[in-house]
Structures are given as structure tokens and as C-alpha cells.
């Protein structure tokens, strides 16, 4: 996407997204919060810890991008292409990104998460090219 905005700008425009993200991460990924907390106060990373932080950041962002796209495909995908029943989330009343933010904002958010995942790979250079391709595939998949 060429017209991207920072995550802070996204949250200013979509305050409910910030609350949803905070709720999602605190309930679904408490180990990520446990990892981040010690380093937020003290910037004394070892090289290994710094690289691990990048891997965790990649995984967190890619996982959320995948879930948002999965939620979008549950709304507008083809049952034949998906190989599974669609519309289940809405039928169950799940609080998905599209249900809370709408389809357009959810799609934008998925792309932002994929871009954040790709940014987390920068210290690994060309060795991480396949993981960058994976992030792009995740947000552009149709099934």
C-alpha cells in the first residue's frame, strides 16, 4: 500500500482499534507482554535479546495480519475456494476486526501488520527474504 499511515495515526482515527488490539494482545498473547516489559524500562539489550525481540515482533504482527485476513475471508470468501464453511464468525457473533472496524479498515490494518512484520526482519537482511514473501502472501491471499 502506498498511502500508509503510522500505527499511532491509525489509532487516532480508529480509537476502537487500539482498544481491540490491547484487549486481543493482553488476552491472547500474554507471553509477548511478559517479554516486552523488562526491556521497555531498560534499553540494555544483548544482541541475542535484540534479535529475539525482532522475531517475536515478526511473529506477533504476521499472526495478527493472518487472523484479520482470515476474518475478512470468512465474510467475503468463497466456500469452494476456502474449503470450509464461511460466515461462521458472524453467525457466532464473534468480535472480529471486520465486525468492529468494518472491512476497509480491517484490510488496512492487516496490511499495516504485515508491513510491521517485514520491518521486524530488517536486521536479518536477505536471509529473511522468504519470510518477507510469506508476509506479503498472507495479506494478499484469497483462500
C-alpha positions, -999 to +999 in steps of 0.1 A: +000+000+000+014+034-010-007+056+013+002+040+046-001+057+080+017+051+112+001+029+138-003+060+161-022+078+133-043+047+127-052+046+164-061+083+164-085+077+135-098+044+150-097+045+188-118+013+190-090-005+171-065+005+198-088-009+225-094-040+204-056-046+199-049-041+236-076-065+245-065-090+219-029-090+229-035-090+267-058-120+264-043-139+235-006-133+239+003-126+275+038-141+269+045-112+244+037-087+271+059-106+296+088-105+271+084-067+263+080-054+298+116-057+312+131-041+281+107-012+280+123+002+311+159-006+304+174-005+269+203-027+279+197-054+253+222-081+244+225-088+207+207-121+212+178-104+231+175-077+204+173-103+176+148-124+196+127-092+201+126-089+162+115-125+158+087-120+184+076-088+167+076-105+133+055-134+146+031-112+165+024-089+136+023-117+110-001-137+132-025-108+136-024-100+099-032-136+091-061-136+115-075-103+102-074-117+066-089-149+078-118-129+093-122-110+061-123-141+040-149-155+064-171-126+053-164-124+016-146-156+006-159-184-015-167-216+003-154-236-026-120-217-026-118-217+012-126-254+016-146-246+047-179-231+056-178-193+055-198-168+076-193-188+108-178-158+127-208-136+121-232-164+129-215-169+162-214-132+169-176-131+172-159-098+178-136-099+148-118-069+132-143-066+104-172-068+129-157-040+150-140-018+124-156-027+090-139-044+060-119-014+047-103-005+080-096-042+087-079-046+054-058-015+060-049-029+094-039-063+080-015-045+056-001-024+084+006-055+105+023-072+075+045-041+070+054-041+107+063-078+104+085-071+074+101-042+092+110-065+121+130-086+096+154-058+087+183-069+109+183-103+092+188-089+057+184-111+026+184-142+048+148-133+058+136-127+022+113-158+023+097-146+055+090-112+038+074-131+009+053-150+034+040-118+050+030-104+016+013-137+007-006-137+039-023-103+033-029-110-004-043-145-002-078-152-014-083-186+002 
